[in-house]
Amino acid sequence: MTTTQPPLHLRDDGRTPFPSEDVTQWREHITADPYRNYLYSYPHKTAYRDLNPPVPLEPLWREEPAESFFLYMHIPFCGARCGFCNLFTLPDKRAEVHTVYVDALERQARRWAAFTGGKPFARFAIGGGTPSLLAPAQLRRLFRIAEDIMGLDSATASISVETSPETLTEEKLNILKEHTVDRVSMGIQSFVAAESAAIYRPQNPDEVYRALELLKQYDFPILNLDLIYGLPGQTVESWLFSLQQAINHEPEEIFIYPLYTRDHTIVKPKDMQRQTDIRHECYMAAQLLLAEHGYTQYSMRRFAKETAGTDKQILDYSCQEEGMVGLGCGARSYTRNVHYASRYGVSRKATESIIADYVAAERYDTADYGIVLSLEEQKRRFILKAVLHSEGLKLADYSGRFASSLWKDHPELGLLLQSGLGREEAGILRLTPEGLGYSDSIGDWFISGEIREQMERFVLP
């Protein structure tokens, strides 16, 4: 004789009460592997495909409901490719290559300014790659393109620029100051020479300290330092040494990233299988140390202090906002319904080919590679962008955006509450401090079946 489990019913508030054994099993699934997938954005770029037919950009941006836009420029050049990096970047220091690329970026900006100029830019960021690898003349050009062509008001917009220690000079920092940059972000990853060498990062600790001392002289409102935990040969003690070195320089913001390796990165997953995975232990130790030094946790990666007063309001840095206008090869653009970008590559041959196509392009007025978001995927994106940050998701915001109930649309989110990894207070769903540490596995769990299938079928060129 067989028995069937009675159907689960929604509570009055719309949440599904799951049996305790299901909750226990789900929690074990989430916590057993915290580092399943770094969901940098949703949907992930590996879910992008050719848009057939291409989407005209002018009507797309004319109908974009965002009240303000975010201008982003991507500089896909680095001095060297780090062993963990799977971003769209090309190791190339040649000044003539950089100049030709910025020429193309300016042509693209002139075309796009015609249909993105209807709303102010609240944020502007230059990322990469390593933007500070550019010669001063080209770095200055980027700001001229933003201000004179795209209409950026540097006096009001929050401005962020990514840098690396070996590329910083007084001349380049003077340019950033002239254009009222609010946030300088520097990737350090580790203060231990052997750990940097293990990820093929040609970085001398003395060069890092020189750059930090130089930055201190310029007193930018926000200095952000990036560090990585779980590096080859790293211990919890050496990780905390690097973190303490960063704290000693009093940055307003620190981003800590768990190491991810993939088959197409220089450091392979099989290389990491030879050592004990200490990433979660490093994360928990970092949580404690950063709290002791007055840093507030805003996500699994971002820890920050209050910034001193300035002449303009500085918005939190975020690079996955709707209304994001992405200039340059490798940049993503986000409207409410369509995400688009250039094609994605990691190998030198693929990135060189994609950049060559971008530089040679005669027109930049359609999106031919990306994804059109269904209403279901718009909902998932909205949920993930809020829940994976400490501010959480206001249920009223969800209802106001989608004219439906969060719990009726996604009753499975009740597992967060029943497992103790999330809580609902005053109409806000947010992860608990413990739950934030499992953001990557929770985010991976919430990927829709359709998007996951697209990601799994993606083949790198």
Secondary structure, 3 states (H helix, E strand, C coil): CCCCCCCCCCCCCCCCCCCHHHHHHHHHHHHHCCCCCCCCCCCCHHHCEEEEEEEEHHHHHHCCCCCCEEEEEEECEECCCCCCCCCCCEECCCHHHHHHHHHHHHHHHHHHHHHHCCCCEEEEEEEECCHHHCCHHHHHHHHHHHHHHCCCCCCCCEEEEEECHHHCCHHHHHHHHHCCCCEEEEEEECCCHHHHHHCCCCCCHHHHHHHHHHHHHHCCCEEEEEEEECCCCCCHHHHHHHHHHHHHCCCCEEEEEECCCCCCCCCCHHHHCCCCCCHHHHHHHHHHHHHHCCCEECECCEEECCCCCCCCCCCCCCCCCCCEEEECCCCEEECCCEEEECCCCCCHHHHHHHHHHHHHCCCCCEEEEEEECCHHHHHHHHHHHHHCECCCEEHHHHHHHHCCCHHHHCHHHHHHHHHCCEEEECCEEEECHHHHCCHHHHHHHCCCHHHHHHHHHCCCC
